[in-house]
């Protein structure tokens, strides 16, 4: 793996720490309390998880606080991708994504609820010259209108300056290249005409029908998802929720080099930890190094090896081991778009 100078890296990484820790990009007034309506809705989600036999756990990134409508009061965004329902993983999310809701402050101190629907992810846009942030929502193709083909996704950009949120027309998401169904050699073989006459085979007794195979089970829809986050004064980063002791993962460019930062719930004893991610194409191993002056993140250099490309590949989830311990399944929903965009400036692919 490519090496880096810890001191220089730490100073530069310091600018990225708020986003890596899933802090709000646009600050809201300090000391703001969560709206009662938001707390009640969260409690209802926790109970719903328990009713399904699951164990609910709130993850980093479930709730974000920022000023969306410019009134100087705290607004909130909740994403049910941030409530893990252990044992009933698909309690809140499905193939179309996870429910995302905005809570906008009103003059009487209460908050009005506005549901954005099921999203594959979202990002906050801070544009030069704009007084207010906007929210770009990414939708599954089935929610993009009848003229969409298959699962081709789209996005809409929401603004919150008025009493009723305004949305832009459907924006076409960047197309992703699908893998070939067959290798070129196999395809050529299948289309090549036979050059020898077929030999009449002797009649064979009819074989007994094979037992009907059990239908393949689709992968579980994990509630976590990856989003692309803008970072003032730096390049964007791709942020995803972790599993087990891994609180979150963040891919970003720094000094023209790609990196992956891991934030942990509890810090292990070692200064370096072996990281293993079991992708469908094979397990990728890397070394995560502790950065004491950069908020305690463990950092992996991505310049060498296939890890960056695998994170931006087509797997929907990956089993993770850190320091020799199984951490569970990390969702890769939305990682293709987010990781590619975050690492584009350092040409990681």
Secondary structure, DSSP 8 states (H G I E B T S, - for coil): -----HHHHHHHHTTTHHHHTT--SS---TT----HHHHHHHHHHHHHHHHTT-EEEE-TTSEEEE-SSSSSS-EEEEEGGGEEEET-TTSS-BTTBEEEEEEEE-TTS-EEEEEEEEESEEEEE--TT-SS-EEEEEE-GGGS-TT--TT--EEEEEE-SSSS-EE---EE--------SS-HHHHHHHHS---S--------------------------S---EEE--TTS--EEEEE--TTEEEEEEEEETTEEEEEEEESS--S-SEEEEEEEETTEEEEEEEEEETTTTTEEEEE-SSSSHHHHHTSS-SEEEEEETTEEEEEEE-TTHHHHHHHHTGGGT--
